[in-house]
């Protein structure tokens, strides 16, 4: 990943989640920043890449889908591709955080294959048939999930709270309500509930300089 106009360390968000996720999903990917790109320029040589993907936020802002979703990646999602194209990335992240991937082997093998063209037939009948199939598939998956949970034991719920961060937080009332309901689930069903807090240290200008995590059982912030 090349950042030709960004110094090293300046592309991180406040919580450093972008670098955490990218390195978790693509552990072998290398990163080049402004100084690295300048070094390549100084060689006065051409560098050939087999494939290049340009990501331009300013260009994405002009897209019609972005104006509906406010997500810079939304334009790319509209491109024609296999419906399983996200499966390897999702699977990699699930494995990294220690969860059991739910993707089937058929989904994994489906990556890279374009979907067949759907002939123009009775769309109402087709949609009804697809709806029945989806309902049957959902019932099958719910049954499998119930069997797995029964074998695996009690569920574990983790709430990652950034209420002390200062940005993109729940309202205090909403946070207290969520914590209360999670604790009720723990009492009622015996599930394991963990609450992680993101505690930031700040510079004099208020910018975050670190994101250590701490964990403790909280009944409510108002208690």
C-alpha positions as CSV (number, residue, x, y, z in Angstrom):
1,X,0.0,0.0,0.0
2,X,1.5,3.3,-1.1
3,X,0.8,6.7,0.4
4,X,2.8,9.0,-1.9
5,X,1.6,12.2,-0.1
6,X,1.4,11.0,3.5
7,X,4.2,10.8,6.1
8,X,4.6,7.5,8.0
9,X,2.2,7.3,11.0
10,X,-0.1,10.1,9.7
11,X,-2.7,7.8,8.1
12,X,-3.9,6.3,11.3
13,X,-7.3,7.3,12.8
14,X,-7.5,8.3,16.4
15,X,-8.2,4.8,17.6
16,X,-5.6,3.3,15.2
17,X,-8.3,0.9,14.0
18,X,-7.4,1.3,10.3
19,X,-3.8,0.1,10.7
20,X,-4.9,-2.6,13.1
21,X,-7.5,-4.0,10.7
22,X,-5.4,-3.8,7.6
23,X,-2.5,-5.6,9.2
24,X,-4.8,-8.2,10.7
25,X,-6.5,-8.9,7.3
26,X,-3.4,-8.5,5.1
27,X,-0.4,-9.5,7.4
28,X,2.0,-9.8,4.5
29,X,1.2,-6.5,2.9
30,X,4.0,-3.9,2.9
31,X,3.5,-0.1,3.3
32,X,5.3,2.8,1.7
33,X,4.9,6.4,2.7
34,X,5.9,9.8,1.3
35,X,9.7,9.4,2.0
36,X,9.7,5.9,0.5
37,X,7.9,7.1,-2.6
38,X,10.5,10.0,-2.9
39,X,13.3,7.4,-2.7
40,X,11.8,5.6,-5.7
41,X,11.6,8.9,-7.6
42,X,15.3,9.6,-6.9
43,X,16.4,6.4,-8.6
44,X,15.1,7.8,-11.9
45,X,14.0,4.3,-12.8
46,X,10.7,2.9,-13.8
47,X,8.9,0.5,-11.4
48,X,6.4,-1.9,-13.0
49,X,3.5,-3.3,-11.0
50,X,1.4,-6.2,-12.2
51,X,-1.8,-4.6,-11.0
52,X,-2.6,-1.2,-9.5
53,X,-5.7,0.0,-7.7
54,X,-6.1,3.7,-7.2
55,X,-8.2,4.9,-4.3
56,X,-9.2,8.6,-4.4
57,X,-11.4,9.9,-1.7
58,X,-12.1,13.2,-3.5
59,X,-13.3,11.2,-6.6
60,X,-15.4,9.0,-4.4
61,X,-17.2,12.0,-2.9
62,X,-18.5,12.8,-6.4
63,X,-20.2,9.4,-6.8
64,X,-24.0,9.1,-6.7
65,X,-23.8,6.1,-4.3
66,X,-21.6,8.0,-1.9
67,X,-24.2,10.7,-1.7
68,X,-26.6,8.1,-0.5
69,X,-24.4,6.2,1.9
70,X,-21.6,8.6,2.9
71,X,-19.1,5.8,2.5
72,X,-16.1,6.2,0.2
73,X,-16.0,2.5,-0.7
74,X,-19.7,2.4,-1.6
75,X,-19.0,3.1,-5.3
76,X,-16.8,0.0,-5.6
77,X,-19.5,-2.2,-4.0
78,X,-21.8,-1.5,-7.0
79,X,-19.3,-3.1,-9.5
80,X,-20.2,-6.5,-10.9
81,X,-18.4,-9.3,-9.1
82,X,-18.9,-12.6,-7.4
83,X,-21.2,-12.3,-4.4
84,X,-18.4,-14.2,-2.5
85,X,-15.7,-11.6,-3.2
86,X,-15.6,-10.4,0.5
87,X,-15.5,-13.9,2.0
88,X,-11.7,-14.3,2.2
89,X,-11.3,-10.9,3.9
90,X,-14.1,-11.6,6.3
91,X,-12.7,-15.1,7.1
92,X,-9.2,-13.6,7.7
93,X,-10.5,-11.1,10.2
94,X,-12.7,-13.7,12.0
95,X,-9.7,-16.0,12.4
96,X,-7.5,-13.1,13.6
97,X,-9.9,-12.2,16.4
98,X,-10.3,-15.8,17.4
99,X,-13.8,-16.4,16.1
100,X,-15.0,-19.4,14.2
101,X,-15.5,-18.5,10.6
102,X,-19.1,-19.3,9.4
103,X,-18.1,-19.3,5.7
104,X,-18.7,-22.6,3.9
105,X,-16.3,-24.2,1.5
106,X,-18.7,-23.4,-1.3
107,X,-18.4,-19.7,-0.5
108,X,-14.6,-19.9,-0.4
109,X,-14.5,-21.7,-3.7
110,X,-16.9,-19.2,-5.2
111,X,-14.4,-16.4,-5.0
112,X,-13.2,-15.1,-8.4
113,X,-16.1,-16.6,-10.4
114,X,-18.5,-14.2,-12.0
115,X,-22.2,-14.7,-11.4
116,X,-24.1,-16.2,-14.3
117,X,-26.3,-13.8,-16.2
118,X,-29.9,-14.1,-15.1
119,X,-32.3,-14.6,-18.1
120,X,-35.2,-12.3,-18.3
121,X,-38.0,-14.6,-17.1
122,X,-40.9,-14.2,-14.7
123,X,-39.2,-12.0,-12.0
124,X,-42.1,-12.3,-9.6
125,X,-42.0,-16.1,-9.6
126,X,-38.2,-16.0,-9.5
127,X,-38.2,-13.7,-6.5
128,X,-40.8,-15.9,-4.7
129,X,-38.6,-18.9,-5.3
130,X,-35.5,-17.2,-4.1
131,X,-37.4,-16.0,-1.0
132,X,-38.4,-19.6,-0.1
133,X,-34.8,-20.7,-0.7
134,X,-33.4,-18.0,1.5
135,X,-35.9,-18.8,4.2
136,X,-35.0,-22.5,4.1
137,X,-31.3,-21.6,4.2
138,X,-31.8,-19.2,7.1
139,X,-33.6,-22.0,9.0
140,X,-30.8,-24.4,8.3
141,X,-28.2,-22.0,9.4
142,X,-30.1,-21.1,12.6
143,X,-30.3,-24.8,13.4
144,X,-26.6,-25.3,12.8
145,X,-25.9,-22.3,14.9
146,X,-28.0,-23.6,17.7
147,X,-26.3,-27.0,17.6
148,X,-22.8,-25.3,17.6
149,X,-23.7,-23.1,20.5
150,X,-25.0,-26.1,22.5
151,X,-21.7,-27.9,21.9
152,X,-19.5,-24.9,22.4
153,X,-21.1,-23.8,25.7
154,X,-22.3,-20.4,26.8
155,X,-21.8,-17.4,24.4
156,X,-19.3,-14.6,25.1
157,X,-20.4,-11.0,24.5
158,X,-17.7,-8.3,24.3
159,X,-18.7,-4.6,24.3
160,X,-15.8,-2.4,23.2
161,X,-16.6,1.1,24.6
162,X,-14.9,4.3,23.5
163,X,-17.0,6.6,25.8
164,X,-13.9,8.4,27.0
165,X,-12.6,9.1,23.4
166,X,-14.6,12.2,22.7
167,X,-15.8,11.2,19.2
168,X,-18.4,8.8,17.8
169,X,-19.7,7.8,21.2
170,X,-23.0,6.7,22.4
171,X,-25.1,9.1,24.4
172,X,-24.5,8.5,28.2
173,X,-28.1,7.3,28.6
174,X,-27.7,4.9,25.7
175,X,-24.4,3.5,27.0
176,X,-25.9,3.0,30.5
177,X,-28.9,1.2,29.0
178,X,-26.6,-1.1,26.9
179,X,-24.5,-2.0,29.8
180,X,-27.6,-2.7,31.9
181,X,-29.1,-5.0,29.3
182,X,-25.9,-6.8,28.8
183,X,-25.6,-7.5,32.5
184,X,-29.3,-8.6,32.5
185,X,-28.4,-11.2,29.8
186,X,-25.5,-12.4,32.0
187,X,-27.8,-12.8,35.0
188,X,-30.6,-14.4,33.1
189,X,-28.8,-16.8,30.8
190,X,-25.4,-17.1,32.5
191,X,-23.6,-15.8,29.4
192,X,-20.2,-14.3,29.8
193,X,-20.1,-10.5,29.3
194,X,-16.9,-8.5,28.9
195,X,-16.6,-4.7,28.6
196,X,-13.5,-3.3,27.1
197,X,-12.7,0.4,27.6
198,X,-10.5,2.4,25.3
199,X,-8.6,4.9,27.5
200,X,-6.7,7.6,25.6
201,X,-3.8,9.9,26.6
202,X,-3.9,13.3,25.0
203,X,-1.5,15.9,23.9
204,X,-1.9,19.5,25.1
205,X,-3.9,20.3,21.9
206,X,-6.3,17.4,22.7
207,X,-5.1,15.0,20.1
208,X,-4.9,11.3,21.1
209,X,-1.3,9.9,21.2
210,X,-2.1,6.3,22.3
211,X,-4.9,3.9,22.7
212,X,-4.4,1.4,25.5
213,X,-7.2,-0.9,26.4
214,X,-8.4,-2.0,29.8
215,X,-11.1,-4.4,30.8
216,X,-13.4,-4.6,33.8
217,X,-16.9,-5.6,34.7
218,X,-19.2,-2.6,34.9
219,X,-22.7,-2.6,36.1
220,X,-23.5,1.0,35.0
221,X,-21.6,4.2,34.7
222,X,-24.3,5.8,36.8
223,X,-23.7,3.4,39.7
